[in-house]
Amino acid sequence: MSLRSLWTSCRHRIEYVLFRAVGTLFGALKVETASRVSGSLWRHVAPMTHRHGRALGHLRDAFPEKTEAEREAIARAMWENLGRTFAESFHLKAIAASDRVRMENVELLQRWAARPGGKVACAGHLGNWELAILGIMQAGAQPWSIYRPMNNPLVDAEVLRMRSFLYTGGLEPKGPSIPRQFLKIVRDGGTIGFLSDQRENNGIVVSLFGKPAPSTTFPAMLARSIGAPILMVRMRRLPDVRFVQSFELLEIPETDDRKADIEAATLAIQQTFERYVRDAPDQWMWAHRRWS
């Protein structure tokens, strides 16, 4: 083993031990306490990183009408939301089994779930997005999804273990075989949920807050291939580790121009996310490199 490989292995083990230690600490606290402490730490520490400047730049472009003080307040509240979401990840099963997530538009969810054939759903990184798939699972579906593996395989395996109970179909790492695998799943009647508000360099560029944003076409392509609407899922954080989950249907155009249909649906997905973010800008990940 080379010195570089040895150092990488040691670093991964150290990071894993630290991650488990933090998880043990937050897991031992009441969920409200863990969420509050972690949120406060992130609110005060994260603004000292370079990502805070990126978040403020994105907020300046998206909300030119707001003052610097207003944008600073949104950015700090965003960090608090991310910190709370981190700590809540160690209580995910307990939150999912409780009454902390209130569902709105349940009739629409149930109609969508009862439709014959495959199904596609989309959510964004809003509120506690780890719970975005919860309503779909409770409606009787066995959802699949895709995730981007972390650089540390030890931490990645632990995070996967924490999440996987929500994805009773499967949670697959991003890779070249996924498009064919997921196309077969929906054509066989399966359900797939995506977090599809992040940058995707292999996608297409659509407008988000008036700026060009590389976006995935995968959800639109799958929905167009089975002639089904996309279920848009919105998560909103409330005080005291409580959430509201709501739903709406996005119809996919079906014309003789398949490529144009997929592009139009992809734009509609991102416009829906923009509407959600405008309603609660402090609950979205502004520090992510989203635009071109």
N, C-alpha and C positions, 0 to 999 in steps of 0.2 A: 504494500500500500504506500502510495506517495505521501509526502508531507502534507500536500494540499488536501488530499483525500482524508488523511487522518485528522487534519484540523476541521474540515467540514463535518466529519462524523462526530467529533467532540463538540463542536458548536451546536449541532442538531440535538445532541443529548442534553446539553446545558439548557438550551431553549425549551426542550420538552419538560425537563425537571421544573423549570420556572413556570411554565404553562400549567403543569399539574398542581404546583404549589398555589398559584393564584386561583385556579379552579377549586381547589380544596377550601381555600379561605372564603371565596364568594359563595361556594356551595353550602358552607356551614352557617352563613348568615341568613336571616330572613330575606326573602326575595326583595322586599321593599328597601331594606337596608343595603343589600348588595348593589341594587340598581342605583340608589341615591349616592352611595360612596363612590362607585365607579364613574357615574356621571359627573360628579363634582371634580374628581381627579382629571378626567379628560377635558372638562371645561377650562380648567386652569393651566394644564400642562400642554395640551395640543396646540394652543395658539403660539407657543414658542417654537414650533417646527415650521419648516418651509412650506408644508402643505396648507398652512393657514393663509399664507399669501396667495396661493393658488385659489383657495376657496373664495377669498375676498375679490380676486380678479374675476372669477366666474360670476359672483353675485353682482359685481359692478356692471358686467355686460348684460346680465339678465334683468336687473332692476336699476336702470340708470336714474330713475326718478327718486330712488331712496337715498337718504343721506349716508355718509360714511358710518356714522354712529349706528344707524339702523342695520346696515349690512354687517357691521361688527357684532351686533347683538344676535343676528341670525346665525352667523358663523359659530359663535360661542355656544349657542343653543344646539346647533348641529353636532358639535363635539360632545356635548352632554348626552344627546340622543344616542350617538355611537357608543359612548361609554356605558350607558344604561343597557343597550342591546348586548354589548359584550358580557356584562355581568349576568344578564338574564339568560344567556346561553347555557349557563351552568344550572339553571332551574327550568329548562325548556319543557321537560316532561310534566313537571308539576303545573306550570302555567297552562299547557295544552289541556290538561285534565281538569282544570278549574273553570270557574265562570268569569275569568278575567278577560276573555275575548268575546265581545258582543257582536253578533252578526246582524247586518242590515240587508235588505233585499233578499232575504232567504228564499222567498218563492222563486225568484229568478235563478238563484243557484240550483234549486231543486229541479226546476224545469230543464236547465242546462245539463245537469247530471243525469236526468232521465232520458235524454236524447239517445237514440240508438247510434252506434258507431263510435269512432274515435273522437277525442276531445283535446283541445288546446287551451291553456290558460296562461296569462301574463300578469306579472306583478313587478313593482319597482322596489328599490331600496329605500322604503319609507317606513317610519315608525319602527317596529321590530319586524323586519322583513322575514326573519327566520320562521315566523308563524303564518306567513302568507298562504301556505298550502293547507293550513288547518281546516278551513271550511270545506275544501274540496275532499279531503280525507274523511271528514265527518259526514259528508253527503253520500258516502259509500264507494267512492272511486278508489282505485289503487294507483296513485300518481307516480310517475317517473319524473326525473329531472336530471339536469347536467350541472356540474360544478367545475370550477377551475382549481386544480390541486395546488396546495401551498408548496413553497420551496422546501420546507422541512417535512419529510415524509412521516416522521414520528408525530408531530403536531397535527399534520393533515389527517392521519388515521384516527386520532383522538377526536378531532372536530367532526369527522365523518360519522363516528360512532354516536356523537351527541345529536346529530341531525337526522340520522337515517330512519328513526322510528316514524318520522313524518312522511317518508317517501316509501310507501309500502309496495310500490312497483319496483323501484330501484333508484339509486342515485349514482350516476355514472360520471367518470372524469371526462373532461373535454378531450376529444381526439378525432382523428380522421374517419373512424368507423361510425361515429355518432349519427351523422345524417341518414345513412342507410338504416341503421338500427332503429332510430326513432320514427322514421317513415314507416317501417314495418309495424312498429308498435301501434301507431295511430290507425293504420289500415286494418290491423287486427282488432280494433275496438278499444285500444288502451288510451290512457289519459296522460298528458305531459304538461307540466307546469314550468314556466320559465321566469327567471328574473332577467328582464330584457331591456333595462334602461341604461346599461353601461356601454362604453365604447366598444365597437367591433370593427377592426380595420379591414376585415374581409367582407363586410356588409356593404351597404350603400349609404350615401350621404343624404340625409334629410334635414329639414329645419327643426331646431329645438331652441326655443327662446330667440328665434330669429338668426341663429348661427348654424353653420353646417356641422352636423353631428353624425359621424360614422355609426351606423346602426345595423343590428342583425336583422336579416330577412327570414331567418329560420322559422320563427313562429308563424309568420304569414304564409310561408311556403307550405308548411305542414297543414295549416287550416285550409288553404286553397286546394291542396291535393285531395282532401276528404270532403270538401264542400260544407264546412262547418264554421259557425261563428267562433270568435275568440272570447273567452271569459276574461274580462279585465278585473283584477283584484286590487283593492286599495286597502292599505293598513294605515290606521291613524292612532297615534299614541295619546292616551288620556292620563291624568294624574294617577299616582299610586299603582303603577304597573298594571294598568288596564288599557284595553285597546278596542277599537271598532274596526270591523272588517266589512267592507261593502263591495258590491259587484255590479257590473254592467256588461252588456253584450256588444261586441264589435262585429258587425257583419262584414264579410269578405267579398269584394266584388268578383264576379265571374263573367268575364267578357271573352272575346276571342284572343285578347292579348294577355297571356298569362303573366308575362314579365311586368307589364304595367299594373296588373291587379295586385301583384305582390308588393310592388313599390308603393302603390296607394295605401295598401293595408299597413305597411311598415310605417309610413308617415302618420297614419291615423293612430297607431299604437303610441308613437312618441308624442303626438299632440295630446293624447289622453294623459300620458305621464306629466306633460307640462302643466296641464290643468290641475292635476293632483298636487304637484309641487308648488304651484302658485298659491294654492289654498293653505299649504303648511310648509313653507320654505325651510323652516328650521328642522324639519324631519327628513331631509334628503341629504345625500352625500355630495356636497359641493366640492370637496377636496379631490374627488376623482377626476382624472384627466379625460373629460368626456368629449370635448369638441375638437375639430380639426386644428 
